[in-house]
């Protein structure tokens, strides 16, 4: 379901005001025929060592007083990865997952806002506040290594879309869930000007704990909204789909392809790692657009996920 606009945070760090030459520049950019889109589960910018790092932090061996600086340094590193052209083309649009705001585990940092400021982008963000009076249910064993947002914390985690172009039509999409009130899942939608039209961007963080059918039900919520609002315009669906098994990966791919979406990514492309484990969790699908090139930026230090990117242009008639 679509939320009230008040449930979406907006901000902009784009250089200059949208007047005069700046406005003309945006209008020209909006007619650009190519854009680089990226998805990045930034894991609240706390580092790439899922098991070892989390265990050290949980036993107090990570200098918690320095967490804010550590996360801030990782946000700056993420900005370089997404913009300096060394590991991937400079991103025009970035979809973030696990973008914490004011949590203890993120050192009080606002990850999406900090990254948008470093990249000089606009951003929209939707958060998932945690209950103040309900204990979380047990997690799957491999997630017990992860740091939790604590009972009573004022901060939250969430999803965000960052863009060099103006973001419009922002909408929060509540995805169906049943496992635990601490883990509701969200998608976030927005549009940007693209080749004289609009590009519809949908950023989804699908539930790790859900069954395959439960994950597909969450995808269907995003697909339904995309069908309603896109009106034949280009659409990109991207995010962390948490496709842990080959069955989950195949099922998600079949569903999206059945709705007219395509991805250049072979199933089992590695986008996440922890020790010897490698998984394909992060995806980019497009409809009404063509992928010219794509890749995975293999970088360490910021998150256990790697950024996935694609350069797209409108589909030719």
C-alpha positions, 0 to 999 in steps of 0.5 A: 500500500502507498503511504502518506507523503509525510512518511518519506524523508527528502533532501538535496545536496545538488550543487546550486539552486534550480534557477538560471543556468542550473535549471537549464542544466537539469533540463538538459540532463533530463533529456540525456539518453543514458543513465547509470543506475546502481543498487547497494545494500550498504549494511549501515556502512559498518564494514564487510566482515559480517561474522568476525566484525559483528562478533567483535562489536558484540563483545565490545572489542571494536572501540564503540566510541569511534563508531561514528568516525568509522561509519563516516569514513565508510560513507566517504569510501562508498561515495568514492566507489560510486563516483570516481570511475575507478571501479564502475562508471559514475552512478546517476541513481543509487538505490540503498538498502540497510541505510540506517538513521541514528542507530547505535550500530551506525554510530548515530550516522544518517547513512543515506543523507551522509552519502547524498551529501558526499555525492552532491545528490538529492535523496528520498528515504523511507524508514522502518521504525522498530517497536518500542514494546515488543521483543524481536523473534529469533532470527535464522542462525546466520543472522544471529551474528548481525547487530540488532537495533536495540529495543527502545532505540529512536533510530531506524533502518530503511531504503533510499534512492539518491539521484543527480537528477531531480527526484519526483513522485516519491512513494513508500510501498509497504510489502506484505510480511508475517514473520516479525514486527521488527522486520517489515519490508519496504520498497521505495519508488520515485521518478527522474527525468529521462530522455524527455520522459520519466524513468520509474525507479523501484528500490526493494529490500525483500525479506530474508526470512520469508519463504520463496512464495512469501518473497514472490508476494512481496515482489508482486506488490512492487510489480502491481504498483509499477504497472499502475504508475508507469503508463508505458514509460521505462521502469527499473526494479532493483535492490536486495532480493535476498535470493539465498537459494537457487530456487529463490533466484529462479523463482524471482527471475521467472516472475519478473520476466513474466511481467516483461522485465529483463536483467543482464545478470546471469543467475548466480552472479556473486554480489555478496560474500562472507568468508568463503560464502558467495551469493547472488542477492542483488539484482537490476531488472528493466522494462522499456529500457535497454542495458548497454553494459553492467557490472559488479564493483568488487570492493571491500570495507564498506558492506558485505554486499557489492554495488551492482550497476547498469548503464541504460538507455530507452528501448528503441521503438 
